[in-house]
Amino acid sequence: MGLTSIKTDGDKIEIVNQLLLPHTTEFIEISTIDQAHDAIKSMKIRGAPAIASLAALAFASDLSRALKAPADFVSSPGTVRDYVEPILAHLYTARPTAVNLGAATRRLTATLDASIAAGKTGHAICADLIAEAHRVADEDVGRNKKMSQWGGDWLVNDVKQSGGTGNGLNVMTVCNTGSLATSGYGTALGLITYLHETGSLATAYYTQTTPYHQGSRLTALELQTLEIPSVMICDTMVGSLFQHHNIHAVVVGADRIAKNGDTANKIGTYNAAVIAARHQIPFIVVAPISTVDLAVADGSGIPIEQRPAIEACLVRGALYPSEGETKQAVVMITPPGLEGIYNPSFDVTPAELITAIVTEKGVATKRPGELVFDLSSVV
Ligand SMILES: CSC[C@@H](O)[C@@H](O)C(=O)COP(=O)(O)O
């Protein structure tokens, strides 16, 4: 049984505070739009699909709660629009690179437009919006299982065709793309889980993924919980791993995939792709269709989030009691007053370095001799 990032009970939403994992499992309640926005921005919850799910659920819960109180905003379609649009616009600003968040808010705006155009009452429009918001979160697990199976079967076959091992595959991943980063099962980590469940995995390798340590804190915990044989490496050890071990594939998630296949993902993904190409190791991106942004022609159009410099200067530890309060231990790893810190949260891997892009619809590869993808078959 995998871990959970979001729990719901009627209008009540709780998320596991990922800033405290793996030391402490603390669920925090998200009861307002501002709390959802803050949780996403401060990375208490993170991972492109999970933040879209939380935004959609917080929106549904806000609307449902507002309807239970005397609610003037439902008096007409226009007043519903005036209430809903600023909320969606605000949620959209929480993190810029992961396009799933924008896809969710755009999808809810489309529902709003369609319900208004159909001549529905304010109450009926709100009911449509709440139902659609729940669908955004609920459909994530099913599509993750589909893409994991597509990608897993494709990889096993690809390795077989190139005369690879019969003793199971060694697969490396970056960041955390499991049930903590999604509504469940995961994308790249879902593919690894699928290989394990079907007896095709030897070992999952994963990078620590500094500075937030999604690998050493979150992927480590997920793989431990799932009892999947795994080995952690520091981010600087990817080249050494490829030189000294037989790695069959690198499998990563994505925050935004441009029309030509250029892919933004966690910082360090591009490094891994360059070294994988040097070693002719297949490099596979696994992500839902909502991560593909056909409005962006190539990677140069993807906005890259810069995180606060302080996040690159510290390591978070366990909670401890202090003068009647609970605090989180923090270890500074830089000299006091250090200036000049570069901390982009994501990098872009050019399509040229990517072997396959997998969505819930199937697997896309490049035509022989082509450097970019035609993604039309998988979106
Ligand atoms: C299924 S999660 C896919 C991506 O969102 C993941 O690889 C990633 O880059 C997460 O970044 P994060 O900054 O932790 O939200």
The ligand as a MOL file (V3000), in Angstrom:
LIG
                    3D

  0  0  0     0  0            999 V3000
M  V30 BEGIN CTAB
M  V30 COUNTS 15 14 0 0 0
M  V30 BEGIN ATOM
M  V30 1 C 4.6090 12.9960 -10.7560 0
M  V30 2 S 5.5010 14.3270 -10.2690 0
M  V30 3 C 6.3460 14.9550 -11.6950 0
M  V30 4 C 7.1330 16.1620 -11.3760 0
M  V30 5 O 6.3160 17.1100 -10.7780 0
M  V30 6 C 8.3330 15.8310 -10.4770 0
M  V30 7 O 9.2370 15.0570 -11.1980 0
M  V30 8 C 8.9670 17.1010 -10.0170 0
M  V30 9 O 9.7840 17.6930 -10.6950 0
M  V30 10 C 8.4620 17.6510 -8.7460 0
M  V30 11 O 8.9920 18.8990 -8.4330 0
M  V30 12 P 8.5790 19.5650 -7.0470 0
M  V30 13 O 9.3630 20.8440 -7.0350 0
M  V30 14 O 8.9420 18.6130 -5.9760 0
M  V30 15 O 7.0890 19.8330 -7.1230 0
M  V30 END ATOM
M  V30 BEGIN BOND
M  V30 1 1 1 2
M  V30 2 1 2 3
M  V30 3 1 3 4
M  V30 4 1 4 5
M  V30 5 1 4 6
M  V30 6 1 6 7
M  V30 7 1 6 8
M  V30 8 2 8 9
M  V30 9 1 8 10
M  V30 10 1 10 11
M  V30 11 1 11 12
M  V30 12 2 12 13
M  V30 13 1 12 14
M  V30 14 1 12 15
M  V30 END BOND
M  V30 END CTAB
M  END
